[in-house]
Amino acid sequence: MNFKNFSIENHVRREIKEITRQENSFNRSNYIRLDKNENLFSLDELFELKIKSLVTSDLLSCYTNLEDVYQQIATTFKANTRCISITAGADLAIKAVYETFISPGSHIVLPEYSYGMHHVYLKQFSANVTRISFKQDLNLDVQQILAIEENIKLVFIESPSGSTGLSLKESEIDQLALTLRARNTLLVVDETYAGIAKEFLPLSLFNKNPNLLSIRSFSKNLGLAGLRVGLVFANELTIPWLKKVQPMHEINSFASSVLSLCLSSEEAFSVYRNQVNHSKLLIKESINDKLYDLVIGDANFFLIRPKFKQLSPLNLYMKENGFLIKDQYDRGALKGFFRVTFGDEIQIKSFLNHLNKFHLLHNSRENKFHLDDK
């Protein structure tokens, strides 16, 4: 459309114009979705009934009061409410960190692979970034961070990593926070995948490291990605600054009520954790290490890399057979790996069956090519 004397583009900030976003129009409903680390296990029927019973007129028509939920979260993390700022998912927790601490020209350090929205926020807040690579063992190279001589405003790391599933040791994070504090640098640890196989960082670490912040979520450890509930966890002197940028109501009434229901159950975290652990055992016992490199960390996914020549990528083959997995990593130590979410027993056994067919198909084709060459 062409409107004379008016162009909306002239009103858009330069930083926003530079942002590129992927479209999410692809319909995933007809596939087994092993690509986005969602909870693929069926909810308990009784739990579903309890959730449905929460939906009342008041729930839908009244603004929510989060006081009780704040207290439940504080109890879960053995802290006080002054250490917590609830957000609409870990995504908004990360954005709150940018809004609170990052100015145009601020220098940020990120892993070479990190949560996708960092790309957007770096542009939005006009920040400069240095990317840190993974070592050959797929652990983050912390020494690269310490070797940077420029002034750094903030370091983001993930533990467990959303790319590898591997975690840094608590002692490593403690030492890194201490070193960065001496440089007047903030350290933000994205713990979105904690609570599945690795515990969250303890309150004591934040009490002695006022520059340390944590991003947390209930999307992975409770398997409730659709609720969009996350939070920033930090020293109680830090949280008030983050609350200055939070919206009038952090999350909606339904998310608040379901989360409260989950946190009131002693089995809230163990149910999903046990389901994931069962799938981990299936994968460990079934993957042929002569054919595939396998990495299983502390998250709800695993990495797999074919050791044989692929005539077509594993993700495309799986898509043709009804499975979605993450696209292949294309650089660094992760090059060639595919990320796959743990599903239930039926889904995993079906995936393994197709994985075996994938090898047989490529092996037969390769042998045919060799025969043709002769």
Steps between C-alpha positions, in 0.01 A plus 500: 500500500612853428367778724597844376719702739505226764731206559485301823860391435618856564376468859667166575821509706815412306579219746163336433547521125820295535323211676420190297244253634412148397139430418328234713220417260597132453231266636670250733181329620524206258852403609665342801662819630852416617638838393411759766558317830135505599338253739384213278366286782125485565381679811339296777120494453434603861743790460317608184169498687650713776623751243158518334337560839710816537317672216231714663340835425727674750812345348412645161360837606728610786860615508719246673668543838842335491590527867437131574679386182803710590508329838467153346785569259714637782435183702588284199835675461564529876517878478287800581269686264740793482731284287239441228339688215238296311484542122295368209746224417879497507487708182361804685745438784786536253341809351463653848876459550566685175249774586647552847873482437584540132561840337592572135858384446509265802727200449336160557654152490289204378565136406534442124166318515245653738129571536373650174344816645844631599541589133191721521588665832858572394361701208216654698730634770795578269744279686833362377565129537794260524421132445673227702553160339450151636802275554534163327342334803201736439548688825506879486851644487490721812864597452402686183279724714781575741737574212288789369677822588228744397255641749209255529164607640339157519576132437217259413562127537264201503522216753377253391566622149196518273729390216698212654309414818827510694544694825777699657602399851369717783860571600578623145205739506597622846858571390384666178260724693776594743745584220242702306393687813856626534464633144163661581323260261161332540465123454161364393456122507209372293375200703193430287596132475590457867275291722496202262833333581688790659392701801467877487780716637464547877407829665841515672665560161289812441548633852877516455492601131282809459590508128343156444150460352312191387232450235256226600192345345230242559485411130755218519521371858119481535444448128254789483633712212152618407455681833783745423623544858860592572688717743820681584668377817766719658631671810220695674687826428477427126135399458344844576673643192357228278154555642510856367462368145250221567144544367206584725413129516789258452297194388133427443254343743491161333879461497516612862231251611646200315849575628366529854328164460824340379718649773260379769569140394798314643533310170493810280858475381561126539230380257645662189858435615429126533338491156804665343738267684314197364543631146869570566554135590327387180724722289820403682425130464391518137729739311788323324813700589675363192244675282412811700665743739263547793501775765256484790527782752279644772215626281191343340672438168800317356745564216564249225744508207526233229853369453425378148464704185150647473357529152215704649486663846346308789250778576353490148472121509325514836261770379403282205414230754297717735767624746630850558851541642722806527696598190864392487756721672724648233815622673747456784526194721126440460519474121306202368295437814120491506303586815213265587244534781429205726149365444298218647590135450288452187641814336860414586473141379346621175779759463762230561336277240521776240856578608596141419325523164685825432834326540400196295368723221818706479724199542331317210517811279868553579579136421311537172708804408818309577385214274411745223848653529652157435 
